[in-house]
């Protein structure tokens, strides 16, 4: 084989290797940018928790991916799906008369639903929420918020009315996004047909109104209001 042919082969092989390396690097998530894209608001929350140290936050998030990234969510049986949907509807309706109990039920429901989908069980809350953040980082904050409000309720710090009720209202609205994703994970971005109608049920009864009477509803729970609160 002539020297020219050998040189040509070497050049071709080198070009193929370089092209493969460039393709690999292009597809590989690039540190913070890849983690930010995957975790969404959870990325910013973790950076803030590390006092702005992005490197420390990224190490924590990368460890979560290592621990929970291979988790595969289990499908729900139709009967189980109906039961969870019924429980959420009941919690929304209960909010009218008993916001505290409704928030506590929403917290329990999300924990049970996540466990049924294959995430760590609800009694391992920190591990469960870490795993959820890997797969639902854009919505896991709603679960954190409703869980925090539920714990505050047991400590007697949440109030029926005023800011306490508003905080519970917002928590329920944010938690709904994660509930929907866990109910329909294969169809992300879909909007359940009855969501708008259901959200109007999530309002605390005005002071002085009689049981069973909806009357004026100053705290109607809609996503628009939650974002603007």
PyMOL commands that place a pseudoatom at each C-alpha (Angstrom):
pseudoatom trace, name=CA, resn=UNK, resi=1, chain=A, elem=C, hetatm=0, pos=[0.000, 0.000, 0.000]
pseudoatom trace, name=CA, resn=UNK, resi=2, chain=A, elem=C, hetatm=0, pos=[1.428, 3.342, -1.027]
pseudoatom trace, name=CA, resn=UNK, resi=3, chain=A, elem=C, hetatm=0, pos=[2.255, 6.066, 1.431]
pseudoatom trace, name=CA, resn=UNK, resi=4, chain=A, elem=C, hetatm=0, pos=[-0.409, 8.319, -0.097]
pseudoatom trace, name=CA, resn=UNK, resi=5, chain=A, elem=C, hetatm=0, pos=[-3.165, 5.778, 0.480]
pseudoatom trace, name=CA, resn=UNK, resi=6, chain=A, elem=C, hetatm=0, pos=[-2.050, 5.236, 4.089]
pseudoatom trace, name=CA, resn=UNK, resi=7, chain=A, elem=C, hetatm=0, pos=[-2.104, 8.981, 4.742]
pseudoatom trace, name=CA, resn=UNK, resi=8, chain=A, elem=C, hetatm=0, pos=[-5.561, 9.267, 3.173]
pseudoatom trace, name=CA, resn=UNK, resi=9, chain=A, elem=C, hetatm=0, pos=[-6.905, 6.449, 5.369]
pseudoatom trace, name=CA, resn=UNK, resi=10, chain=A, elem=C, hetatm=0, pos=[-5.443, 8.068, 8.474]
pseudoatom trace, name=CA, resn=UNK, resi=11, chain=A, elem=C, hetatm=0, pos=[-7.101, 11.371, 7.574]
pseudoatom trace, name=CA, resn=UNK, resi=12, chain=A, elem=C, hetatm=0, pos=[-10.480, 9.669, 7.006]
pseudoatom trace, name=CA, resn=UNK, resi=13, chain=A, elem=C, hetatm=0, pos=[-10.311, 7.750, 10.294]
pseudoatom trace, name=CA, resn=UNK, resi=14, chain=A, elem=C, hetatm=0, pos=[-9.321, 10.902, 12.168]
pseudoatom trace, name=CA, resn=UNK, resi=15, chain=A, elem=C, hetatm=0, pos=[-12.219, 12.811, 10.615]
pseudoatom trace, name=CA, resn=UNK, resi=16, chain=A, elem=C, hetatm=0, pos=[-14.673, 10.088, 11.625]
pseudoatom trace, name=CA, resn=UNK, resi=17, chain=A, elem=C, hetatm=0, pos=[-13.363, 10.084, 15.205]
pseudoatom trace, name=CA, resn=UNK, resi=18, chain=A, elem=C, hetatm=0, pos=[-13.603, 13.870, 15.455]
pseudoatom trace, name=CA, resn=UNK, resi=19, chain=A, elem=C, hetatm=0, pos=[-17.134, 13.870, 14.032]
pseudoatom trace, name=CA, resn=UNK, resi=20, chain=A, elem=C, hetatm=0, pos=[-18.230, 11.188, 16.514]
pseudoatom trace, name=CA, resn=UNK, resi=21, chain=A, elem=C, hetatm=0, pos=[-16.706, 13.122, 19.416]
pseudoatom trace, name=CA, resn=UNK, resi=22, chain=A, elem=C, hetatm=0, pos=[-18.438, 16.331, 18.367]
pseudoatom trace, name=CA, resn=UNK, resi=23, chain=A, elem=C, hetatm=0, pos=[-21.764, 14.530, 18.068]
pseudoatom trace, name=CA, resn=UNK, resi=24, chain=A, elem=C, hetatm=0, pos=[-21.348, 13.013, 21.531]
pseudoatom trace, name=CA, resn=UNK, resi=25, chain=A, elem=C, hetatm=0, pos=[-20.503, 16.372, 23.089]
pseudoatom trace, name=CA, resn=UNK, resi=26, chain=A, elem=C, hetatm=0, pos=[-23.435, 18.054, 21.366]
pseudoatom trace, name=CA, resn=UNK, resi=27, chain=A, elem=C, hetatm=0, pos=[-25.896, 15.497, 22.769]
pseudoatom trace, name=CA, resn=UNK, resi=28, chain=A, elem=C, hetatm=0, pos=[-24.447, 15.399, 26.268]
pseudoatom trace, name=CA, resn=UNK, resi=29, chain=A, elem=C, hetatm=0, pos=[-26.133, 17.784, 28.759]
pseudoatom trace, name=CA, resn=UNK, resi=30, chain=A, elem=C, hetatm=0, pos=[-23.771, 20.652, 29.512]
pseudoatom trace, name=CA, resn=UNK, resi=31, chain=A, elem=C, hetatm=0, pos=[-23.575, 20.921, 33.270]
pseudoatom trace, name=CA, resn=UNK, resi=32, chain=A, elem=C, hetatm=0, pos=[-25.721, 23.707, 34.621]
pseudoatom trace, name=CA, resn=UNK, resi=33, chain=A, elem=C, hetatm=0, pos=[-27.601, 24.299, 31.401]
pseudoatom trace, name=CA, resn=UNK, resi=34, chain=A, elem=C, hetatm=0, pos=[-28.713, 20.681, 31.170]
pseudoatom trace, name=CA, resn=UNK, resi=35, chain=A, elem=C, hetatm=0, pos=[-29.686, 20.560, 34.838]
pseudoatom trace, name=CA, resn=UNK, resi=36, chain=A, elem=C, hetatm=0, pos=[-31.531, 23.871, 34.604]
pseudoatom trace, name=CA, resn=UNK, resi=37, chain=A, elem=C, hetatm=0, pos=[-33.510, 22.569, 31.654]
pseudoatom trace, name=CA, resn=UNK, resi=38, chain=A, elem=C, hetatm=0, pos=[-34.364, 19.345, 33.442]
pseudoatom trace, name=CA, resn=UNK, resi=39, chain=A, elem=C, hetatm=0, pos=[-35.244, 20.749, 36.861]
pseudoatom trace, name=CA, resn=UNK, resi=40, chain=A, elem=C, hetatm=0, pos=[-36.749, 24.098, 35.920]
pseudoatom trace, name=CA, resn=UNK, resi=41, chain=A, elem=C, hetatm=0, pos=[-37.781, 26.102, 39.029]
pseudoatom trace, name=CA, resn=UNK, resi=42, chain=A, elem=C, hetatm=0, pos=[-36.270, 23.362, 41.191]
pseudoatom trace, name=CA, resn=UNK, resi=43, chain=A, elem=C, hetatm=0, pos=[-32.831, 24.388, 39.908]
pseudoatom trace, name=CA, resn=UNK, resi=44, chain=A, elem=C, hetatm=0, pos=[-33.279, 27.965, 41.109]
pseudoatom trace, name=CA, resn=UNK, resi=45, chain=A, elem=C, hetatm=0, pos=[-34.689, 26.774, 44.437]
pseudoatom trace, name=CA, resn=UNK, resi=46, chain=A, elem=C, hetatm=0, pos=[-31.665, 24.542, 45.017]
pseudoatom trace, name=CA, resn=UNK, resi=47, chain=A, elem=C, hetatm=0, pos=[-29.207, 27.310, 44.116]
pseudoatom trace, name=CA, resn=UNK, resi=48, chain=A, elem=C, hetatm=0, pos=[-30.972, 29.647, 46.567]
pseudoatom trace, name=CA, resn=UNK, resi=49, chain=A, elem=C, hetatm=0, pos=[-30.828, 26.974, 49.275]
pseudoatom trace, name=CA, resn=UNK, resi=50, chain=A, elem=C, hetatm=0, pos=[-27.062, 26.809, 48.721]
pseudoatom trace, name=CA, resn=UNK, resi=51, chain=A, elem=C, hetatm=0, pos=[-26.810, 30.599, 49.145]
pseudoatom trace, name=CA, resn=UNK, resi=52, chain=A, elem=C, hetatm=0, pos=[-26.217, 31.172, 45.453]
pseudoatom trace, name=CA, resn=UNK, resi=53, chain=A, elem=C, hetatm=0, pos=[-23.486, 28.541, 45.073]
pseudoatom trace, name=CA, resn=UNK, resi=54, chain=A, elem=C, hetatm=0, pos=[-24.442, 27.116, 41.679]
pseudoatom trace, name=CA, resn=UNK, resi=55, chain=A, elem=C, hetatm=0, pos=[-21.694, 24.483, 41.726]
pseudoatom trace, name=CA, resn=UNK, resi=56, chain=A, elem=C, hetatm=0, pos=[-22.870, 23.066, 45.047]
pseudoatom trace, name=CA, resn=UNK, resi=57, chain=A, elem=C, hetatm=0, pos=[-26.464, 23.084, 43.837]
pseudoatom trace, name=CA, resn=UNK, resi=58, chain=A, elem=C, hetatm=0, pos=[-25.521, 21.298, 40.626]
pseudoatom trace, name=CA, resn=UNK, resi=59, chain=A, elem=C, hetatm=0, pos=[-23.650, 18.637, 42.568]
pseudoatom trace, name=CA, resn=UNK, resi=60, chain=A, elem=C, hetatm=0, pos=[-26.771, 17.997, 44.628]
pseudoatom trace, name=CA, resn=UNK, resi=61, chain=A, elem=C, hetatm=0, pos=[-29.030, 17.864, 41.567]
pseudoatom trace, name=CA, resn=UNK, resi=62, chain=A, elem=C, hetatm=0, pos=[-26.611, 15.600, 39.713]
pseudoatom trace, name=CA, resn=UNK, resi=63, chain=A, elem=C, hetatm=0, pos=[-26.641, 13.248, 42.700]
pseudoatom trace, name=CA, resn=UNK, resi=64, chain=A, elem=C, hetatm=0, pos=[-30.437, 13.170, 42.574]
pseudoatom trace, name=CA, resn=UNK, resi=65, chain=A, elem=C, hetatm=0, pos=[-30.302, 12.219, 38.909]
pseudoatom trace, name=CA, resn=UNK, resi=66, chain=A, elem=C, hetatm=0, pos=[-27.799, 9.485, 39.717]
pseudoatom trace, name=CA, resn=UNK, resi=67, chain=A, elem=C, hetatm=0, pos=[-30.050, 8.082, 42.466]
pseudoatom trace, name=CA, resn=UNK, resi=68, chain=A, elem=C, hetatm=0, pos=[-33.466, 8.455, 40.838]
pseudoatom trace, name=CA, resn=UNK, resi=69, chain=A, elem=C, hetatm=0, pos=[-32.908, 9.076, 37.131]
pseudoatom trace, name=CA, resn=UNK, resi=70, chain=A, elem=C, hetatm=0, pos=[-33.503, 5.448, 36.153]
pseudoatom trace, name=CA, resn=UNK, resi=71, chain=A, elem=C, hetatm=0, pos=[-36.832, 5.263, 38.005]
pseudoatom trace, name=CA, resn=UNK, resi=72, chain=A, elem=C, hetatm=0, pos=[-39.671, 4.185, 35.721]
pseudoatom trace, name=CA, resn=UNK, resi=73, chain=A, elem=C, hetatm=0, pos=[-43.135, 5.313, 36.716]
pseudoatom trace, name=CA, resn=UNK, resi=74, chain=A, elem=C, hetatm=0, pos=[-45.660, 2.510, 37.093]
pseudoatom trace, name=CA, resn=UNK, resi=75, chain=A, elem=C, hetatm=0, pos=[-48.963, 2.892, 35.246]
pseudoatom trace, name=CA, resn=UNK, resi=76, chain=A, elem=C, hetatm=0, pos=[-52.164, 3.282, 37.213]
pseudoatom trace, name=CA, resn=UNK, resi=77, chain=A, elem=C, hetatm=0, pos=[-54.978, 0.809, 36.861]
pseudoatom trace, name=CA, resn=UNK, resi=78, chain=A, elem=C, hetatm=0, pos=[-58.222, 2.455, 35.672]
pseudoatom trace, name=CA, resn=UNK, resi=79, chain=A, elem=C, hetatm=0, pos=[-59.942, 1.752, 38.999]
pseudoatom trace, name=CA, resn=UNK, resi=80, chain=A, elem=C, hetatm=0, pos=[-57.080, 3.320, 40.954]
pseudoatom trace, name=CA, resn=UNK, resi=81, chain=A, elem=C, hetatm=0, pos=[-57.065, 6.335, 38.652]
pseudoatom trace, name=CA, resn=UNK, resi=82, chain=A, elem=C, hetatm=0, pos=[-60.767, 6.852, 39.285]
pseudoatom trace, name=CA, resn=UNK, resi=83, chain=A, elem=C, hetatm=0, pos=[-60.252, 6.611, 43.042]
pseudoatom trace, name=CA, resn=UNK, resi=84, chain=A, elem=C, hetatm=0, pos=[-57.500, 9.224, 43.033]
pseudoatom trace, name=CA, resn=UNK, resi=85, chain=A, elem=C, hetatm=0, pos=[-59.569, 11.525, 40.822]
pseudoatom trace, name=CA, resn=UNK, resi=86, chain=A, elem=C, hetatm=0, pos=[-62.525, 11.154, 43.190]
pseudoatom trace, name=CA, resn=UNK, resi=87, chain=A, elem=C, hetatm=0, pos=[-60.348, 11.928, 46.198]
pseudoatom trace, name=CA, resn=UNK, resi=88, chain=A, elem=C, hetatm=0, pos=[-59.026, 15.096, 44.575]
pseudoatom trace, name=CA, resn=UNK, resi=89, chain=A, elem=C, hetatm=0, pos=[-62.525, 16.252, 43.647]
pseudoatom trace, name=CA, resn=UNK, resi=90, chain=A, elem=C, hetatm=0, pos=[-63.689, 15.600, 47.210]
pseudoatom trace, name=CA, resn=UNK, resi=91, chain=A, elem=C, hetatm=0, pos=[-60.749, 17.596, 48.594]
pseudoatom trace, name=CA, resn=UNK, resi=92, chain=A, elem=C, hetatm=0, pos=[-61.584, 20.525, 46.325]
pseudoatom trace, name=CA, resn=UNK, resi=93, chain=A, elem=C, hetatm=0, pos=[-65.205, 20.490, 47.403]
pseudoatom trace, name=CA, resn=UNK, resi=94, chain=A, elem=C, hetatm=0, pos=[-64.220, 20.195, 51.065]
pseudoatom trace, name=CA, resn=UNK, resi=95, chain=A, elem=C, hetatm=0, pos=[-62.110, 23.335, 50.789]
pseudoatom trace, name=CA, resn=UNK, resi=96, chain=A, elem=C, hetatm=0, pos=[-65.308, 25.406, 50.785]
pseudoatom trace, name=CA, resn=UNK, resi=97, chain=A, elem=C, hetatm=0, pos=[-66.146, 24.435, 54.353]
pseudoatom trace, name=CA, resn=UNK, resi=98, chain=A, elem=C, hetatm=0, pos=[-62.845, 23.130, 55.762]
pseudoatom trace, name=CA, resn=UNK, resi=99, chain=A, elem=C, hetatm=0, pos=[-59.735, 24.493, 54.021]
pseudoatom trace, name=CA, resn=UNK, resi=100, chain=A, elem=C, hetatm=0, pos=[-57.375, 22.970, 56.577]
pseudoatom trace, name=CA, resn=UNK, resi=101, chain=A, elem=C, hetatm=0, pos=[-58.759, 19.456, 56.177]
pseudoatom trace, name=CA, resn=UNK, resi=102, chain=A, elem=C, hetatm=0, pos=[-58.777, 19.846, 52.392]
pseudoatom trace, name=CA, resn=UNK, resi=103, chain=A, elem=C, hetatm=0, pos=[-55.087, 20.805, 52.323]
pseudoatom trace, name=CA, resn=UNK, resi=104, chain=A, elem=C, hetatm=0, pos=[-54.190, 17.896, 54.599]
pseudoatom trace, name=CA, resn=UNK, resi=105, chain=A, elem=C, hetatm=0, pos=[-56.053, 15.496, 52.305]
pseudoatom trace, name=CA, resn=UNK, resi=106, chain=A, elem=C, hetatm=0, pos=[-54.323, 16.947, 49.217]
pseudoatom trace, name=CA, resn=UNK, resi=107, chain=A, elem=C, hetatm=0, pos=[-50.977, 16.362, 50.912]
pseudoatom trace, name=CA, resn=UNK, resi=108, chain=A, elem=C, hetatm=0, pos=[-51.861, 12.745, 51.743]
pseudoatom trace, name=CA, resn=UNK, resi=109, chain=A, elem=C, hetatm=0, pos=[-53.266, 12.194, 48.265]
pseudoatom trace, name=CA, resn=UNK, resi=110, chain=A, elem=C, hetatm=0, pos=[-50.118, 13.367, 46.482]
pseudoatom trace, name=CA, resn=UNK, resi=111, chain=A, elem=C, hetatm=0, pos=[-47.966, 11.189, 48.714]
pseudoatom trace, name=CA, resn=UNK, resi=112, chain=A, elem=C, hetatm=0, pos=[-50.142, 8.139, 48.068]
pseudoatom trace, name=CA, resn=UNK, resi=113, chain=A, elem=C, hetatm=0, pos=[-50.342, 8.797, 44.334]
pseudoatom trace, name=CA, resn=UNK, resi=114, chain=A, elem=C, hetatm=0, pos=[-46.586, 9.267, 43.972]
pseudoatom trace, name=CA, resn=UNK, resi=115, chain=A, elem=C, hetatm=0, pos=[-46.021, 6.012, 45.859]
pseudoatom trace, name=CA, resn=UNK, resi=116, chain=A, elem=C, hetatm=0, pos=[-48.472, 4.201, 43.606]
pseudoatom trace, name=CA, resn=UNK, resi=117, chain=A, elem=C, hetatm=0, pos=[-46.586, 5.482, 40.537]
pseudoatom trace, name=CA, resn=UNK, resi=118, chain=A, elem=C, hetatm=0, pos=[-43.346, 3.911, 41.793]
pseudoatom trace, name=CA, resn=UNK, resi=119, chain=A, elem=C, hetatm=0, pos=[-41.727, 6.772, 43.694]
pseudoatom trace, name=CA, resn=UNK, resi=120, chain=A, elem=C, hetatm=0, pos=[-40.551, 6.249, 47.300]
pseudoatom trace, name=CA, resn=UNK, resi=121, chain=A, elem=C, hetatm=0, pos=[-43.405, 5.904, 49.785]
pseudoatom trace, name=CA, resn=UNK, resi=122, chain=A, elem=C, hetatm=0, pos=[-45.002, 8.934, 51.432]
pseudoatom trace, name=CA, resn=UNK, resi=123, chain=A, elem=C, hetatm=0, pos=[-43.494, 8.094, 54.824]
pseudoatom trace, name=CA, resn=UNK, resi=124, chain=A, elem=C, hetatm=0, pos=[-40.089, 8.830, 53.243]
pseudoatom trace, name=CA, resn=UNK, resi=125, chain=A, elem=C, hetatm=0, pos=[-41.097, 12.340, 52.255]
pseudoatom trace, name=CA, resn=UNK, resi=126, chain=A, elem=C, hetatm=0, pos=[-37.654, 13.838, 51.632]
pseudoatom trace, name=CA, resn=UNK, resi=127, chain=A, elem=C, hetatm=0, pos=[-36.608, 10.913, 49.446]
pseudoatom trace, name=CA, resn=UNK, resi=128, chain=A, elem=C, hetatm=0, pos=[-39.946, 10.947, 47.678]
pseudoatom trace, name=CA, resn=UNK, resi=129, chain=A, elem=C, hetatm=0, pos=[-39.812, 14.645, 46.843]
pseudoatom trace, name=CA, resn=UNK, resi=130, chain=A, elem=C, hetatm=0, pos=[-36.179, 14.335, 45.680]
pseudoatom trace, name=CA, resn=UNK, resi=131, chain=A, elem=C, hetatm=0, pos=[-37.171, 11.583, 43.251]
pseudoatom trace, name=CA, resn=UNK, resi=132, chain=A, elem=C, hetatm=0, pos=[-40.199, 13.569, 42.093]
pseudoatom trace, name=CA, resn=UNK, resi=133, chain=A, elem=C, hetatm=0, pos=[-37.971, 16.580, 41.438]
pseudoatom trace, name=CA, resn=UNK, resi=134, chain=A, elem=C, hetatm=0, pos=[-35.905, 14.547, 38.973]
pseudoatom trace, name=CA, resn=UNK, resi=135, chain=A, elem=C, hetatm=0, pos=[-38.955, 13.621, 36.891]
pseudoatom trace, name=CA, resn=UNK, resi=136, chain=A, elem=C, hetatm=0, pos=[-41.345, 16.497, 37.648]
pseudoatom trace, name=CA, resn=UNK, resi=137, chain=A, elem=C, hetatm=0, pos=[-39.018, 19.327, 38.589]
pseudoatom trace, name=CA, resn=UNK, resi=138, chain=A, elem=C, hetatm=0, pos=[-41.266, 21.964, 37.037]
pseudoatom trace, name=CA, resn=UNK, resi=139, chain=A, elem=C, hetatm=0, pos=[-44.181, 21.099, 39.343]
pseudoatom trace, name=CA, resn=UNK, resi=140, chain=A, elem=C, hetatm=0, pos=[-42.797, 19.500, 42.498]
pseudoatom trace, name=CA, resn=UNK, resi=141, chain=A, elem=C, hetatm=0, pos=[-42.881, 22.847, 44.319]
pseudoatom trace, name=CA, resn=UNK, resi=142, chain=A, elem=C, hetatm=0, pos=[-46.669, 22.531, 44.568]
pseudoatom trace, name=CA, resn=UNK, resi=143, chain=A, elem=C, hetatm=0, pos=[-46.275, 19.357, 46.603]
pseudoatom trace, name=CA, resn=UNK, resi=144, chain=A, elem=C, hetatm=0, pos=[-43.679, 20.989, 48.833]
pseudoatom trace, name=CA, resn=UNK, resi=145, chain=A, elem=C, hetatm=0, pos=[-45.974, 23.920, 49.428]
pseudoatom trace, name=CA, resn=UNK, resi=146, chain=A, elem=C, hetatm=0, pos=[-49.085, 21.936, 50.260]
pseudoatom trace, name=CA, resn=UNK, resi=147, chain=A, elem=C, hetatm=0, pos=[-47.018, 19.683, 52.533]
pseudoatom trace, name=CA, resn=UNK, resi=148, chain=A, elem=C, hetatm=0, pos=[-45.612, 22.696, 54.360]
pseudoatom trace, name=CA, resn=UNK, resi=149, chain=A, elem=C, hetatm=0, pos=[-49.048, 24.227, 54.808]
pseudoatom trace, name=CA, resn=UNK, resi=150, chain=A, elem=C, hetatm=0, pos=[-50.385, 20.905, 56.080]
pseudoatom trace, name=CA, resn=UNK, resi=151, chain=A, elem=C, hetatm=0, pos=[-47.580, 20.725, 58.648]
pseudoatom trace, name=CA, resn=UNK, resi=152, chain=A, elem=C, hetatm=0, pos=[-48.228, 24.314, 59.693]
pseudoatom trace, name=CA, resn=UNK, resi=153, chain=A, elem=C, hetatm=0, pos=[-51.871, 23.373, 60.127]
pseudoatom trace, name=CA, resn=UNK, resi=154, chain=A, elem=C, hetatm=0, pos=[-50.982, 20.650, 62.595]
pseudoatom trace, name=CA, resn=UNK, resi=155, chain=A, elem=C, hetatm=0, pos=[-48.872, 23.161, 64.479]
pseudoatom trace, name=CA, resn=UNK, resi=156, chain=A, elem=C, hetatm=0, pos=[-51.777, 25.554, 64.697]
pseudoatom trace, name=CA, resn=UNK, resi=157, chain=A, elem=C, hetatm=0, pos=[-50.127, 28.366, 62.730]
pseudoatom trace, name=CA, resn=UNK, resi=158, chain=A, elem=C, hetatm=0, pos=[-52.500, 28.441, 59.756]
pseudoatom trace, name=CA, resn=UNK, resi=159, chain=A, elem=C, hetatm=0, pos=[-55.654, 30.456, 60.311]
pseudoatom trace, name=CA, resn=UNK, resi=160, chain=A, elem=C, hetatm=0, pos=[-59.173, 29.931, 58.971]
pseudoatom trace, name=CA, resn=UNK, resi=161, chain=A, elem=C, hetatm=0, pos=[-59.620, 33.117, 56.996]
pseudoatom trace, name=CA, resn=UNK, resi=162, chain=A, elem=C, hetatm=0, pos=[-57.412, 36.024, 55.995]
pseudoatom trace, name=CA, resn=UNK, resi=163, chain=A, elem=C, hetatm=0, pos=[-53.847, 35.237, 54.948]
pseudoatom trace, name=CA, resn=UNK, resi=164, chain=A, elem=C, hetatm=0, pos=[-54.080, 31.679, 56.272]
pseudoatom trace, name=CA, resn=UNK, resi=165, chain=A, elem=C, hetatm=0, pos=[-56.872, 30.749, 53.913]
pseudoatom trace, name=CA, resn=UNK, resi=166, chain=A, elem=C, hetatm=0, pos=[-55.185, 32.511, 51.005]
pseudoatom trace, name=CA, resn=UNK, resi=167, chain=A, elem=C, hetatm=0, pos=[-51.993, 30.560, 51.603]
pseudoatom trace, name=CA, resn=UNK, resi=168, chain=A, elem=C, hetatm=0, pos=[-53.946, 27.304, 51.632]
pseudoatom trace, name=CA, resn=UNK, resi=169, chain=A, elem=C, hetatm=0, pos=[-55.769, 28.301, 48.450]
pseudoatom trace, name=CA, resn=UNK, resi=170, chain=A, elem=C, hetatm=0, pos=[-52.519, 28.969, 46.600]
pseudoatom trace, name=CA, resn=UNK, resi=171, chain=A, elem=C, hetatm=0, pos=[-51.001, 25.729, 47.872]
pseudoatom trace, name=CA, resn=UNK, resi=172, chain=A, elem=C, hetatm=0, pos=[-53.933, 23.716, 46.558]
pseudoatom trace, name=CA, resn=UNK, resi=173, chain=A, elem=C, hetatm=0, pos=[-53.734, 25.399, 43.155]
pseudoatom trace, name=CA, resn=UNK, resi=174, chain=A, elem=C, hetatm=0, pos=[-49.992, 24.741, 42.806]
pseudoatom trace, name=CA, resn=UNK, resi=175, chain=A, elem=C, hetatm=0, pos=[-50.336, 21.161, 44.014]
pseudoatom trace, name=CA, resn=UNK, resi=176, chain=A, elem=C, hetatm=0, pos=[-52.897, 20.438, 41.326]
pseudoatom trace, name=CA, resn=UNK, resi=177, chain=A, elem=C, hetatm=0, pos=[-50.277, 20.706, 38.569]
pseudoatom trace, name=CA, resn=UNK, resi=178, chain=A, elem=C, hetatm=0, pos=[-48.258, 17.815, 40.012]
pseudoatom trace, name=CA, resn=UNK, resi=179, chain=A, elem=C, hetatm=0, pos=[-51.428, 15.815, 40.633]
pseudoatom trace, name=CA, resn=UNK, resi=180, chain=A, elem=C, hetatm=0, pos=[-52.349, 16.145, 36.947]
pseudoatom trace, name=CA, resn=UNK, resi=181, chain=A, elem=C, hetatm=0, pos=[-48.893, 15.071, 35.797]
pseudoatom trace, name=CA, resn=UNK, resi=182, chain=A, elem=C, hetatm=0, pos=[-48.921, 12.014, 38.033]
pseudoatom trace, name=CA, resn=UNK, resi=183, chain=A, elem=C, hetatm=0, pos=[-52.378, 11.103, 36.759]
pseudoatom trace, name=CA, resn=UNK, resi=184, chain=A, elem=C, hetatm=0, pos=[-51.480, 11.537, 33.077]
pseudoatom trace, name=CA, resn=UNK, resi=185, chain=A, elem=C, hetatm=0, pos=[-47.662, 11.417, 32.763]
pseudoatom trace, name=CA, resn=UNK, resi=186, chain=A, elem=C, hetatm=0, pos=[-47.651, 10.196, 29.166]
pseudoatom trace, name=CA, resn=UNK, resi=187, chain=A, elem=C, hetatm=0, pos=[-49.627, 13.203, 27.981]
pseudoatom trace, name=CA, resn=UNK, resi=188, chain=A, elem=C, hetatm=0, pos=[-47.746, 16.123, 29.449]
pseudoatom trace, name=CA, resn=UNK, resi=189, chain=A, elem=C, hetatm=0, pos=[-49.182, 19.440, 28.458]
pseudoatom trace, name=CA, resn=UNK, resi=190, chain=A, elem=C, hetatm=0, pos=[-52.725, 18.138, 28.174]
pseudoatom trace, name=CA, resn=UNK, resi=191, chain=A, elem=C, hetatm=0, pos=[-55.354, 20.031, 30.114]
pseudoatom trace, name=CA, resn=UNK, resi=192, chain=A, elem=C, hetatm=0, pos=[-58.143, 17.959, 31.669]
pseudoatom trace, name=CA, resn=UNK, resi=193, chain=A, elem=C, hetatm=0, pos=[-61.499, 19.007, 30.273]
pseudoatom trace, name=CA, resn=UNK, resi=194, chain=A, elem=C, hetatm=0, pos=[-62.994, 19.878, 33.625]
pseudoatom trace, name=CA, resn=UNK, resi=195, chain=A, elem=C, hetatm=0, pos=[-60.080, 21.672, 35.251]
pseudoatom trace, name=CA, resn=UNK, resi=196, chain=A, elem=C, hetatm=0, pos=[-61.523, 25.165, 34.884]
pseudoatom trace, name=CA, resn=UNK, resi=197, chain=A, elem=C, hetatm=0, pos=[-64.853, 24.058, 36.284]
pseudoatom trace, name=CA, resn=UNK, resi=198, chain=A, elem=C, hetatm=0, pos=[-63.215, 22.188, 39.155]
pseudoatom trace, name=CA, resn=UNK, resi=199, chain=A, elem=C, hetatm=0, pos=[-61.038, 25.133, 40.126]
pseudoatom trace, name=CA, resn=UNK, resi=200, chain=A, elem=C, hetatm=0, pos=[-64.119, 27.252, 40.739]
pseudoatom trace, name=CA, resn=UNK, resi=201, chain=A, elem=C, hetatm=0, pos=[-65.047, 24.823, 43.517]
pseudoatom trace, name=CA, resn=UNK, resi=202, chain=A, elem=C, hetatm=0, pos=[-61.887, 25.663, 45.429]
pseudoatom trace, name=CA, resn=UNK, resi=203, chain=A, elem=C, hetatm=0, pos=[-63.018, 28.648, 47.427]
pseudoatom trace, name=CA, resn=UNK, resi=204, chain=A, elem=C, hetatm=0, pos=[-63.453, 29.254, 51.110]
pseudoatom trace, name=CA, resn=UNK, resi=205, chain=A, elem=C, hetatm=0, pos=[-66.948, 30.186, 52.274]
pseudoatom trace, name=CA, resn=UNK, resi=206, chain=A, elem=C, hetatm=0, pos=[-67.203, 33.874, 53.185]
pseudoatom trace, name=CA, resn=UNK, resi=207, chain=A, elem=C, hetatm=0, pos=[-67.580, 34.616, 56.855]
pseudoatom trace, name=CA, resn=UNK, resi=208, chain=A, elem=C, hetatm=0, pos=[-71.204, 34.585, 57.953]
pseudoatom trace, name=CA, resn=UNK, resi=209, chain=A, elem=C, hetatm=0, pos=[-72.571, 32.513, 55.063]
pseudoatom trace, name=CA, resn=UNK, resi=210, chain=A, elem=C, hetatm=0, pos=[-74.663, 29.491, 55.861]
pseudoatom trace, name=CA, resn=UNK, resi=211, chain=A, elem=C, hetatm=0, pos=[-73.439, 25.910, 55.305]
pseudoatom trace, name=CA, resn=UNK, resi=212, chain=A, elem=C, hetatm=0, pos=[-74.378, 24.702, 51.856]
pseudoatom trace, name=CA, resn=UNK, resi=213, chain=A, elem=C, hetatm=0, pos=[-74.544, 28.213, 50.470]
pseudoatom trace, name=CA, resn=UNK, resi=214, chain=A, elem=C, hetatm=0, pos=[-71.744, 29.198, 48.100]
pseudoatom trace, name=CA, resn=UNK, resi=215, chain=A, elem=C, hetatm=0, pos=[-72.741, 32.854, 47.841]
pseudoatom trace, name=CA, resn=UNK, resi=216, chain=A, elem=C, hetatm=0, pos=[-69.929, 35.254, 46.959]
pseudoatom trace, name=CA, resn=UNK, resi=217, chain=A, elem=C, hetatm=0, pos=[-66.583, 33.473, 46.602]
pseudoatom trace, name=CA, resn=UNK, resi=218, chain=A, elem=C, hetatm=0, pos=[-63.715, 35.930, 47.134]
pseudoatom trace, name=CA, resn=UNK, resi=219, chain=A, elem=C, hetatm=0, pos=[-61.012, 33.254, 47.063]
pseudoatom trace, name=CA, resn=UNK, resi=220, chain=A, elem=C, hetatm=0, pos=[-61.846, 31.393, 43.857]
pseudoatom trace, name=CA, resn=UNK, resi=221, chain=A, elem=C, hetatm=0, pos=[-58.901, 29.108, 43.220]
pseudoatom trace, name=CA, resn=UNK, resi=222, chain=A, elem=C, hetatm=0, pos=[-57.674, 29.632, 39.697]
pseudoatom trace, name=CA, resn=UNK, resi=223, chain=A, elem=C, hetatm=0, pos=[-54.151, 29.407, 38.299]
pseudoatom trace, name=CA, resn=UNK, resi=224, chain=A, elem=C, hetatm=0, pos=[-54.313, 33.022, 37.168]
pseudoatom trace, name=CA, resn=UNK, resi=225, chain=A, elem=C, hetatm=0, pos=[-54.990, 34.247, 40.673]
pseudoatom trace, name=CA, resn=UNK, resi=226, chain=A, elem=C, hetatm=0, pos=[-52.310, 32.018, 42.160]
pseudoatom trace, name=CA, resn=UNK, resi=227, chain=A, elem=C, hetatm=0, pos=[-49.647, 33.395, 39.850]
pseudoatom trace, name=CA, resn=UNK, resi=228, chain=A, elem=C, hetatm=0, pos=[-50.640, 36.933, 40.582]
pseudoatom trace, name=CA, resn=UNK, resi=229, chain=A, elem=C, hetatm=0, pos=[-50.791, 36.501, 44.361]
for i in range(1, 229): cmd.bond("trace and resi %d" % i, "trace and resi %d" % (i + 1))
show_as sticks, trace
zoom trace
